[in-house]
Amino acid sequence: MNGNKKRSSKVVENLGPVDNLESYVKADWWKEIFNANYLRTDGDVVENIAATQEEVQIFLDILKPGKDDALLDLCCGQGRHTLEFIRLGYKNMTGIDRSHYLISRARNINKNMGYSAVFKEGDARKLPFPSDSFDYVIIAGNSFGYFESINDDIRVLNEVKRILKPYGKVLIDITDGEYMRQNFQPRSWEWIDNQYFVCRERELSSDQERLISREVITHVKNGVIADQFYAERLYSQESLSDPLNRAGYTRIELHSDHFTSSSRDQDLGMMAKRMLTSAQIIKDWTPQKKSLSEKYNITVLMGDPSLYDKVKPAGFFDEDDFYTISELKKALGKLKNFHFRYLDNHLTLISDLQKIKKDTDFIFNLCDEGYNNDSSKELHVPSLLEILDFGYTGGNPQCLAYCFDKSLVRGIAQELDIPVPVGYVINPQDTTFFDLTIQFPVIVKPNFGDSSIGINQNSVCYNVKDLENALVSTREVVGYDKPIIVEQYLTGQDLSVGIIGNPPESYEILPIIQEDYSALPADLPRICGYEAKWDPASPYWKIKSIPADIDEATRRYLNACCIKLFERLECRDYARFDWRIDENGTPRLLEVNPNPGWCWDGHLAKMAQLGDIDYSSMLDKILNAAIKRLNILKQVQTKKPVTIG
C-alpha cells in the first residue's frame, strides 16, 4: 500500500451459524472493534452532526459548565462531542480514548478545523492525568460498561474521582439497560450505504447482565469483511447507582431519557434509548507534591567487553564499540536529573547488583548482547533483575523470549491480522524442502538470532541450488540444532517504525525511516543484513536510512499495527518494528525488536533525529518512560496552607 495503490477491503472467514454468541466474545473485545468498520456501522449516529449538537446541548443544560472550566470527554471516540464543545467556545477541552484509529481521526479533524482540543490515547482504568485536573468528566455515547467485571467499571469511576476537582461532576450517558433487556432485536440487518450491509444477532449473557452482539459486515462485491462479537453491560436506572455509590459519589441524579436520532433510522441497537445520570464527588484537594532536587541514581547495565561475542566480526569489542560506549556516556552526561554508574563485568554481575541495590532507583538495561555476551541469554538479564527486585527499562523476560523467536512473532502477528511474508520453518530434523510452496526468490534467515547474524547477500535464493547452499551456510553460523525460516523475498521499501513510551497511556511514534539502497551495485539483493551493520569494506556499508516515502494511509496503518504488536508482545518503554512492502503495496512485518539498538548511529537514533530529537533527548525519553511506568517519581508531600483568623 504505497504510491497510488489502494488497499482493498479484506475478506474474512465467516463463522456461519453460532449457537452461543457469548462464547465468542473476547474479554478485551473493545481493543479491536473501534475502527473504520465502527464508523461505517454506527455512522448514522456517531457521525451525525445534528445528533451530536443536540446531545452536547443536553449535557450543557445538565452540567452548566463555565467556558473556562476543564472538561474531559472520556472514551471520546473520534472526538465528536469534544469538538462540538470547542465550536461552542469551551476552551479547555480534552478527549481520551483507547482506540488509536479514532484518536488519530480526532486529532486530524482538530488540526484541520484549527481547534485547540487535546486528544490522548489511554485506558479509562488508568488515566494519564494528575489528580484534581477537571471540573467535569463526560462519558457519552454508551461508552460505559464494556468490561467483563463490574469491578473494572468501578475502577473507571475511581479514576474519574481522582482526576475530578473537589465538587466536580461526572455525567454518564448510556443505554437504558432495562429497556434494552426487554426490547432488543435478536436479529436484524440494514444497508449501511450502496456498498455495505450489516447483519446483527443479539442475545442476553448467561447471567442476564450483558447484551451479547454479533455483527457480520458484508461488501456487495468483496463478501464478508468483518465477523465480530462484543458485549455491553445493561445498567438500569437503579443498578447504575450501585457502582457510583461504591466509588464514593454523592448527589446521584437521573435526568430525562434521550431517544437517539439517526440518519438511517434502522437498527439503533444500544444507542436507541439512553439514560443520563450525573453524580458529584465531594473530597478535599489532593496534597500537593513537588519534585525533589535529588537526582535519580541509575545503573547502566551493558555487555562485557572482556568476553567473547560471536556476533562481532572479530569476536570481541573493537574500537567502534568503545567509541559507541563513549558517545553513550557523553549523551547521558548531559542529562541533569540523573546520576549514572555503569556495570559491564558479567563475571561479578550478581554480587555487584546486590551491592548497589540500596542506592539504585532502577536499571537502564542496555545489555542487548545478552548475559555473558550470549544473545540467546538476552532474556536472562531481566530475569536476574526480576529475581533481585530491580526496576529496569525495556522488555521483560517473556517479551524478549517472544521476540527472539521469529516464527512465534509471525504467528502472533497473523493472530492480530497483521500481514507477514509467506514462509515456513525448516526444523533441524527436516531432511527435505522440495515441497516448497512459495515461489523464488526466497530469503533464508535464522529463526533465533540477533544483529542480523546469519543474514547476508547469499541468503537471498533464486533457485533450489541457492537454497541448499544458504541452508548449509546458515546452519554453520547458528548451529545445526536450530530452526531456519524460509520466506518470500520482498523487494519493496524496507521500513522501520520506532515507539518510545508505553501505549496506550503515553507514547511517541518516531518518524518512519526506509533504507536507501541506491548506492548498491545492481546485482546485489536489497537487504540490510549482517554486512550492512558490521563490515565497513562491504558495498552494503553504503546503505543509508532516509525519511520513508509513503502515503498517509500507509503511515497510519503501520503505526496502528505497531501499537497492537507493542501491547500484545508486552514491549516496554521503547521498541522498533521492521517491515517490507510487497509487490502489491502491502506492508508485511519482518521482525520486532523489544530492546532495539541504543547506539548513537542506530536506527532508533536516526528516527529520533528526524523528529528533532537529539541522542541525549532520546535516551532521556526512554528513561522517563520507565520512570512513569515504574511509578517512581521522586516526590515529597507538602503541608496544606493554613488560614489564620
Sequence and secondary structure as in RCSB ss.txt:
>XXXX:A:sequence
MNGNKKRSSKVVENLGPVDNLESYVKADWWKEIFNANYLRTDGDVVENIAATQEEVQIFLDILKPGKDDALLDLC
CGQGRHTLEFIRLGYKNMTGIDRSHYLISRARNINKNMGYSAVFKEGDARKLPFPSDSFDYVIIAGNSFGYFESI
NDDIRVLNEVKRILKPYGKVLIDITDGEYMRQNFQPRSWEWIDNQYFVCRERELSSDQERLISREVITHVKNGVI
ADQFYAERLYSQESLSDPLNRAGYTRIELHSDHFTSSSRDQDLGMMAKRMLTSAQIIKDWTPQKKSLSEKYNITV
LMGDPSLYDKVKPAGFFDEDDFYTISELKKALGKLKNFHFRYLDNHLTLISDLQKIKKDTDFIFNLCDEGYNNDS
SKELHVPSLLEILDFGYTGGNPQCLAYCFDKSLVRGIAQELDIPVPVGYVINPQDTTFFDLTIQFPVIVKPNFGD
SSIGINQNSVCYNVKDLENALVSTREVVGYDKPIIVEQYLTGQDLSVGIIGNPPESYEILPIIQEDYSALPADLP
RICGYEAKWDPASPYWKIKSIPADIDEATRRYLNACCIKLFERLECRDYARFDWRIDENGTPRLLEVNPNPGWCW
DGHLAKMAQLGDIDYSSMLDKILNAAIKRLNILKQVQTKKPVTIG
>XXXX:A:secstr
  TT              S GGGG  TTGGGTSSSHHHHHHTHHHHT HHHHHHHHHHHHHHH   TTSEEEEET
 TTTHHHHHHHHTT  EEEEEES HHHHHHHHHHHHHHT   EEEE  TTS SS TT EEEEEE SS S  SSSH
HHHHHHHHHHHHHEEEEEEEEEEEE HHHHHHH  SEEEEESSSSEEEEEEEEE TTSSEEEEEEEEEETTTEEE
EEEEEEEE   TTTTHHHHHHTT EEEEE   EE   SS S  GGGSEEEEEEEE        EEE S  EEEEE
E   TTS  TTSTTSS  HHHHHHHHHHHHHHHT TTEEEEEE  GGGHHHHHHHTGGG SEEEE  TT GGG G
GGTTHHHHHHHHTT  BSS  HHHHHHHHBHHHHHHHHHHTT    SEEEE TT    TT  S S EEEEESB S
TTTT SGGGEESSHHHHHHHHHHHHHHH TTS EEEEE   S EEEEEEEEETTTEEEE   EEEE TTS TTS 
    HHHHH TTSGGGG EEEE    HHHHHHHHHHHHHHHHHTT  SEEEEEEEE TTS EEEEEEESS   ST
TSHHHHHHHHTT  HHHHHHHHHHHHHHHHT   EEE        
